[in-house]
Amino acid sequence: MIRKLIVSKYCQHKETTHNFFWRSLQVFGKQGVTFLIFFLCAMLLSPYEFGIYNYALTVIFFLIIFGDFGISTAISKFVTEYNISDKEKLKLVLFNSGIILIGLTIVVVILAFTFGPFYLGEKYVYVLYLLPLSFLVPMTSLYDGIYRGLNKFRSLAIISLTISIVIIPVIYLLVQSCGMVGALVAQNIFYLVMLIALALGHRNISFKINKEMLLNFFKYSFLIGLANLGIFLYTRIDILVLGYFGYINEIAFYEVANKIFMVLAIPFAIFSQIIAPRLTKINFEKKYDLIINKLKKYFIYSFVVGSMLSILFFFLIKPVVFLFFQQYNDPTFYLFFNILLIILPIRFFGTILTTGFLIPTNNAKILTYNNLLFGVVNLLMDILFVILFGPIGIIFSTLILGYISVIVALFLFTKNMNKKKGNC
């Protein structure tokens, strides 16, 4: 009986299951390398050095937001739609989106060279090591969006795993021999090799400018770019605020805890990317009841799993630190980590809601307004709470706004879907 039920469920969700498997291999291949660099640095560098390293990374990813500004995220949606309705337009996607991306990247690099030395001081040199990422990261994400929109998850997995296996020894040697600088250079090498491999795997390109397409890309990606800026303001801006107030060791504590949570969230990120093309199709067919039912189901699943993992890691964190990160055996680190565990269930669901539902169903405006609003509030709360409570104030701000922002986005999305359903 149980076997028949499992087989029945597998047949019902065969495509999603296969895509999830291949997407998992691809993400663990690509993200695994970046996490490996991170954790190698955490083990080999002092907390102060590691704090500086993460401060520089935060600055470069802030620049990447403006160099990409939602293009790579939006592309998956357009590729899915063109693959259904217009194969000729599909060939134009890479070239036209790439034009926007390259133009934005050039502006960002010029601004970094102009204002970087003044605002970053002694940390500017580390940002220079990472500056190639301002182009490499958005371009690899752009290709990733095209592959996902075409449901080429198997190809993505094979490319990522092959490159990861080859490059991991190189990364280890660089970090071990050159420390922080080696880690920075290793990231550049990894993304460069990944970009070359993805480009060789997708050659269905037409080098023609389509003004209508450029405008559509820019309009929709602009909304996502603003949303990404909002996300930065209520997540990554925490690092810049801690750095501004001189809490460099606390940056290291916060980032180690945050990276552990990011690893735990990977399956939810993968799943949301897998269901996104399917949700685009369902929305295109105006099956709004089905969208709402799926959202309810995924809310329950993510919250239950998130709660279980929070309880599990409350007991596991000390053995993990003892085995891998002994320099973080500090009361402040444990305090940061245990408070952040409370936010884990809503973070998992927020990942599915954002990537799996809001973006593929043409609800990027909700994401944009929500993230910008709570991003600005988070920045103000960060500054106020750090003044009042010290570095722990960052954690309080993250916890409070993490729940409120997802609840507001969920309410607005459900309201919009019900409105569309009533108009049909």
C-alpha positions as CSV (number, residue, x, y, z in Angstrom):
1,M,0.0,0.0,0.0
2,I,2.8,2.4,1.0
3,R,4.8,1.5,-2.0
4,K,1.8,2.1,-4.4
5,L,1.3,5.5,-2.7
6,I,5.0,6.5,-3.2
7,V,4.9,5.4,-6.8
8,S,1.7,7.3,-7.4
9,K,3.1,10.5,-5.9
10,Y,6.3,10.0,-7.9
11,C,4.4,9.7,-11.2
12,Q,2.2,12.7,-10.3
13,H,5.3,14.9,-9.7
14,K,7.8,13.1,-11.9
15,E,9.1,16.2,-13.7
16,T,9.4,18.3,-10.5
17,T,11.2,15.4,-8.8
18,H,13.7,15.0,-11.6
19,N,14.3,18.7,-11.9
20,F,14.8,19.0,-8.2
21,F,17.4,16.3,-8.3
22,W,19.4,17.9,-11.0
23,R,19.0,21.4,-9.7
24,S,20.2,20.1,-6.3
25,L,23.4,18.7,-7.8
26,Q,23.9,21.9,-9.7
27,V,23.4,24.2,-6.7
28,F,25.5,22.1,-4.4
29,G,28.2,22.1,-7.0
30,K,28.2,25.8,-7.5
31,Q,27.3,27.0,-4.1
32,G,29.3,24.3,-2.5
33,V,32.5,25.9,-3.8
34,T,31.6,29.4,-2.5
35,F,30.6,27.9,0.9
36,L,33.9,25.9,0.9
37,I,35.9,29.2,0.4
38,F,33.8,30.8,3.1
39,F,34.3,28.0,5.7
40,L,38.0,27.6,4.8
41,C,38.5,31.3,5.5
42,A,36.5,30.9,8.8
43,M,38.8,28.1,9.9
44,L,42.1,29.6,8.7
45,L,41.7,33.3,9.4
46,S,41.3,35.0,12.8
47,P,37.8,36.4,13.6
48,Y,39.1,39.9,12.9
49,E,40.6,39.0,9.5
50,F,37.5,37.1,8.7
51,G,35.4,40.1,9.6
52,I,37.4,42.3,7.2
53,Y,37.0,39.7,4.5
54,N,33.2,39.6,4.9
55,Y,33.0,43.4,5.0
56,A,34.8,43.5,1.6
57,L,32.5,40.8,0.2
58,T,29.4,42.7,1.4
59,V,30.7,45.9,-0.4
60,I,31.2,44.0,-3.7
61,F,27.8,42.3,-3.6
62,F,26.2,45.7,-2.9
63,L,27.9,46.8,-6.2
64,I,26.6,43.7,-7.9
65,I,23.1,44.6,-7.1
66,F,23.4,47.7,-9.2
67,G,25.4,45.9,-11.9
68,D,22.7,43.2,-12.3
69,F,19.6,45.1,-11.0
70,G,17.3,42.1,-11.4
71,I,18.2,41.2,-15.0
72,S,19.4,37.7,-14.2
73,T,16.4,36.9,-12.0
74,A,13.8,38.2,-14.5
75,I,15.3,36.3,-17.4
76,S,14.0,32.9,-16.2
77,K,10.4,34.2,-16.5
78,F,10.9,35.6,-20.0
79,V,12.7,32.5,-21.3
80,T,9.8,30.3,-20.0
81,E,7.2,32.5,-21.7
82,Y,9.1,32.8,-25.0
83,N,9.8,29.0,-25.0
84,I,6.0,28.6,-25.0
85,S,4.9,31.4,-27.3
86,D,7.8,32.6,-29.5
87,K,10.9,30.5,-30.3
88,E,12.5,33.3,-32.4
89,K,12.4,35.8,-29.5
90,L,14.0,33.1,-27.3
91,K,17.2,33.4,-29.4
92,L,17.4,37.2,-28.7
93,V,17.2,36.9,-24.9
94,L,20.9,36.5,-24.0
95,F,22.2,39.2,-26.3
96,N,19.6,41.9,-25.4
97,S,19.7,41.2,-21.6
98,G,23.5,41.0,-21.8
99,I,23.6,44.5,-23.3
100,I,21.8,45.9,-20.3
101,L,23.9,44.0,-17.8
102,I,27.2,45.0,-19.3
103,G,26.2,48.7,-19.5
104,L,25.2,48.7,-15.8
105,T,28.4,46.9,-14.8
106,I,30.6,49.5,-16.6
107,V,28.8,52.3,-14.7
108,V,29.3,50.4,-11.4
109,V,33.0,49.8,-12.0
110,I,33.6,53.5,-12.8
111,L,31.9,54.5,-9.6
112,A,33.9,52.0,-7.6
113,F,37.2,53.4,-8.9
114,T,36.0,57.0,-8.4
115,F,34.6,56.8,-4.9
116,G,36.1,53.6,-3.4
117,P,39.3,55.0,-2.0
118,F,37.5,57.8,-0.3
119,Y,34.7,55.7,1.4
120,L,36.5,52.4,2.0
121,G,40.0,53.5,3.1
122,E,42.3,50.6,3.9
123,K,39.6,48.1,2.9
124,Y,39.6,49.4,-0.7
125,V,42.4,47.1,-1.8
126,Y,40.4,44.0,-0.9
127,V,37.4,45.3,-2.9
128,L,39.7,45.7,-5.9
129,Y,40.6,42.0,-5.7
130,L,36.9,41.2,-5.9
131,L,35.9,43.7,-8.6
132,P,35.8,41.2,-11.4
133,L,32.9,39.6,-9.6
134,S,30.8,42.6,-10.5
135,F,30.7,41.2,-14.0
136,L,31.2,37.5,-13.5
137,V,28.5,36.9,-10.9
138,P,25.6,38.6,-12.9
139,M,26.7,36.9,-16.1
140,T,26.7,33.4,-14.6
141,S,23.4,34.2,-13.0
142,L,22.1,35.3,-16.4
143,Y,23.0,32.0,-18.0
144,D,21.6,30.2,-15.0
145,G,18.3,31.9,-15.5
146,I,18.2,30.9,-19.2
147,Y,19.0,27.3,-18.4
148,R,16.3,27.2,-15.7
149,G,13.7,28.9,-18.0
150,L,14.4,26.1,-20.5
151,N,14.2,23.4,-17.8
152,K,17.8,22.4,-18.6
153,F,18.5,21.4,-15.0
154,R,20.5,18.3,-16.0
155,S,22.9,20.3,-18.1
156,L,23.4,22.8,-15.3
157,A,24.1,20.1,-12.8
158,I,26.7,18.4,-15.1
159,I,28.5,21.7,-15.8
160,S,28.6,22.8,-12.1
161,L,29.7,19.4,-10.7
162,T,32.5,19.0,-13.3
163,I,33.9,22.4,-12.7
164,S,33.6,22.1,-8.9
165,I,35.5,18.8,-8.8
166,V,38.3,20.2,-11.0
167,I,38.6,23.6,-9.2
168,I,38.2,22.6,-5.5
169,P,41.9,21.5,-5.1
170,V,43.0,24.8,-6.7
171,I,40.9,26.8,-4.2
172,Y,42.2,24.9,-1.2
173,L,45.8,25.6,-2.2
174,L,45.1,29.2,-2.8
175,V,43.4,29.7,0.5
176,Q,46.0,27.7,2.4
177,S,49.0,29.4,0.8
178,C,47.8,33.0,0.4
179,G,45.1,33.4,3.1
180,M,42.5,36.1,2.5
181,V,43.9,37.2,-0.8
182,G,43.9,33.6,-2.0
183,A,40.3,33.3,-1.1
184,L,39.4,36.5,-3.0
185,V,41.3,35.4,-6.1
186,A,39.8,31.9,-5.9
187,Q,36.2,33.3,-6.2
188,N,37.2,35.1,-9.4
189,I,38.7,32.0,-10.9
190,F,35.7,29.9,-10.0
191,Y,33.1,32.3,-11.5
192,L,35.2,32.9,-14.6
193,V,35.5,29.1,-15.4
194,M,31.8,28.7,-14.7
195,L,30.9,31.5,-17.1
196,I,33.0,30.0,-19.9
197,A,31.4,26.6,-19.4
198,L,27.9,27.9,-19.4
199,A,28.5,30.0,-22.5
200,L,29.8,26.9,-24.4
201,G,26.7,25.0,-23.4
202,H,24.3,27.5,-24.7
203,R,24.8,28.8,-28.3
204,N,21.3,29.4,-29.4
205,I,21.9,33.1,-29.7
206,S,20.9,35.8,-32.2
207,F,22.9,39.0,-32.1
208,K,20.1,41.4,-33.0
209,I,18.9,44.3,-30.9
210,N,15.2,44.2,-30.1
211,K,14.0,47.5,-28.6
212,E,10.7,46.1,-27.4
213,M,12.5,43.3,-25.6
214,L,15.1,45.6,-24.1
215,L,12.3,47.8,-22.7
216,N,10.4,44.8,-21.3
217,F,13.5,43.4,-19.7
218,F,14.5,46.7,-18.2
219,K,11.0,47.5,-16.8
220,Y,10.5,44.1,-15.1
221,S,14.1,43.7,-14.0
222,F,14.0,47.2,-12.6
223,L,11.3,46.2,-10.1
224,I,13.3,43.1,-9.1
225,G,16.4,45.2,-8.8
226,L,14.7,47.5,-6.4
227,A,13.5,44.5,-4.5
228,N,17.1,43.1,-4.4
229,L,18.2,46.5,-3.0
230,G,15.6,46.2,-0.4
231,I,16.7,42.7,0.4
232,F,20.3,43.9,0.9
233,L,19.1,46.7,3.1
234,Y,17.3,44.3,5.5
235,T,19.9,41.6,5.4
236,R,23.4,42.5,4.2
237,I,23.4,46.1,5.4
238,D,23.7,44.6,8.9
239,I,27.4,43.9,8.1
240,L,28.1,47.5,7.0
241,V,26.4,48.9,10.1
242,L,28.5,46.6,12.4
243,G,31.6,47.6,10.5
244,Y,30.7,51.3,10.8
245,F,30.5,50.9,14.6
246,G,33.7,49.0,14.8
247,Y,32.3,45.5,15.6
248,I,34.6,43.6,13.3
249,N,34.7,40.3,15.3
250,E,30.9,40.4,15.6
251,I,30.7,40.5,11.8
252,A,32.6,37.2,11.7
253,F,30.2,35.7,14.3
254,Y,27.1,37.0,12.5
255,E,28.3,35.7,9.1
256,V,29.3,32.2,10.3
257,A,25.8,31.8,11.8
258,N,24.2,33.3,8.7
259,K,26.1,31.0,6.4
260,I,25.0,27.9,8.3
261,F,21.4,29.0,7.9
262,M,22.0,29.6,4.2
263,V,23.2,26.1,3.8
264,L,20.1,24.8,5.5
265,A,18.0,27.0,3.2
266,I,19.5,25.6,0.0
267,P,16.9,22.9,-0.6
268,F,14.1,25.5,-0.3
269,A,15.9,27.8,-2.7
270,I,16.3,24.9,-5.2
271,F,12.7,23.9,-4.8
272,S,11.5,27.4,-5.4
273,Q,13.5,27.7,-8.6
274,I,12.2,24.3,-9.8
275,I,8.5,25.3,-9.3
276,A,9.0,28.8,-10.7
277,P,8.6,27.8,-14.4
278,R,5.6,25.7,-13.5
279,L,4.0,28.6,-11.6
280,T,4.6,30.9,-14.6
281,K,2.7,28.5,-16.8
282,I,-0.1,28.1,-14.3
283,N,-0.4,31.9,-13.9
284,F,-0.3,32.2,-17.8
285,E,-3.3,29.8,-17.8
286,K,-5.1,31.9,-15.1
287,K,-5.5,28.9,-12.7
288,Y,-5.4,31.2,-9.6
289,D,-7.1,28.7,-7.3
290,L,-4.3,26.2,-8.0
291,I,-1.7,28.8,-7.2
292,I,-3.3,29.6,-3.8
293,N,-3.6,25.9,-2.9
294,K,0.0,25.3,-3.7
295,L,1.0,28.3,-1.6
296,K,-0.9,27.0,1.4
297,K,0.7,23.5,1.1
298,Y,4.2,24.9,0.8
299,F,3.7,27.2,3.8
300,I,2.9,24.2,6.0
301,Y,5.8,22.1,4.8
302,S,8.4,24.8,5.1
303,F,7.3,25.9,8.5
304,V,7.2,22.4,9.9
305,V,10.6,21.5,8.5
306,G,12.1,24.9,9.6
307,S,10.8,24.4,13.2
308,M,12.3,20.9,13.4
309,L,15.7,22.1,12.1
310,S,15.7,25.0,14.6
311,I,15.3,22.6,17.5
312,L,17.9,20.2,16.1
313,F,20.6,22.9,15.6
314,F,20.0,24.3,19.0
315,F,21.6,21.2,20.3
316,L,24.0,20.6,17.5
317,I,25.7,24.0,17.2
318,K,28.2,23.5,20.1
319,P,29.6,20.2,18.7
320,V,29.8,21.7,15.2
321,V,31.8,24.7,16.5
322,F,34.1,22.4,18.6
323,L,34.9,20.3,15.5
324,F,35.3,23.0,12.8
325,F,35.3,26.6,14.2
326,Q,37.0,26.5,17.6
327,Q,37.9,30.2,17.4
328,Y,34.1,30.9,17.5
329,N,33.6,29.1,20.8
330,D,32.4,32.4,22.2
331,P,29.2,33.4,24.2
332,T,28.4,36.2,21.7
333,F,28.4,33.8,18.8
334,Y,26.1,31.3,20.6
335,L,23.8,34.1,21.6
336,F,23.6,35.4,17.9
337,F,23.1,31.9,16.6
338,N,20.3,30.8,19.1
339,I,18.3,33.9,18.6
340,L,18.5,33.7,14.8
341,L,17.2,30.1,15.0
342,I,13.8,31.6,15.7
343,I,13.6,33.1,12.3
344,L,14.5,29.9,10.4
345,P,11.0,28.7,9.6
346,I,9.8,32.0,8.2
347,R,13.0,32.4,6.2
348,F,12.4,29.0,4.5
349,F,8.9,30.0,3.6
350,G,10.0,33.5,2.5
351,T,12.4,31.9,0.0
352,I,9.6,29.8,-1.6
353,L,7.2,32.7,-1.6
354,T,9.7,35.1,-3.3
355,T,11.3,33.0,-6.0
356,G,8.6,30.4,-6.4
357,F,5.5,32.6,-6.4
358,L,6.0,36.4,-6.5
359,I,8.4,36.7,-9.4
360,P,7.0,34.0,-11.8
361,T,3.4,35.3,-11.3
362,N,4.1,38.9,-12.3
363,N,4.0,40.1,-8.7
364,A,7.5,41.6,-8.5
365,K,5.9,44.9,-7.4
366,I,4.9,43.3,-4.1
367,L,8.4,42.1,-3.6
368,T,9.8,45.5,-4.6
369,Y,7.7,47.7,-2.3
370,N,7.9,45.2,0.6
371,N,11.6,44.9,0.5
372,L,12.3,48.6,0.1
373,L,10.0,49.5,2.9
374,F,11.4,47.0,5.4
375,G,14.9,47.5,4.1
376,V,14.8,51.2,5.0
377,V,13.2,50.4,8.3
378,N,15.8,47.8,9.0
379,L,18.6,50.2,8.4
380,L,17.1,52.7,10.8
381,M,16.4,50.0,13.4
382,D,19.9,48.6,13.0
383,I,21.5,51.9,13.8
384,L,19.1,52.6,16.7
385,F,19.3,49.2,18.2
386,V,23.1,49.0,18.0
387,I,23.3,52.3,19.8
388,L,20.9,51.1,22.5
389,F,21.9,47.4,22.9
390,G,25.2,47.0,21.2
391,P,25.9,44.4,18.4
392,I,23.0,42.2,19.7
393,G,20.7,44.9,18.4
394,I,21.3,43.8,14.9
395,I,19.9,40.3,15.7
396,F,16.8,41.8,17.3
397,S,16.1,43.9,14.2
398,T,16.6,40.9,11.9
399,L,14.3,38.8,14.0
400,I,11.4,41.3,14.2
401,L,11.4,42.4,10.6
402,G,12.1,38.9,9.2
403,Y,8.6,37.8,10.4
404,I,6.7,41.0,9.7
405,S,8.0,41.4,6.1
406,V,7.1,37.9,5.0
407,I,3.7,38.1,6.6
408,V,3.0,41.4,4.8
409,A,4.2,40.0,1.4
410,L,2.0,36.9,1.9
411,F,-1.1,39.0,2.7
412,L,-0.6,41.2,-0.4
413,F,0.1,38.2,-2.7
414,T,-3.0,36.3,-1.5
415,K,-5.1,39.4,-1.9
416,N,-3.9,40.0,-5.4
417,M,-4.5,36.3,-6.4
418,N,-8.1,36.4,-5.0
419,K,-8.7,39.7,-6.9
420,K,-7.6,38.1,-10.2
421,K,-9.7,35.0,-9.5
422,G,-12.7,37.2,-8.9
423,N,-12.2,39.0,-12.3
424,C,-12.0,35.8,-14.3
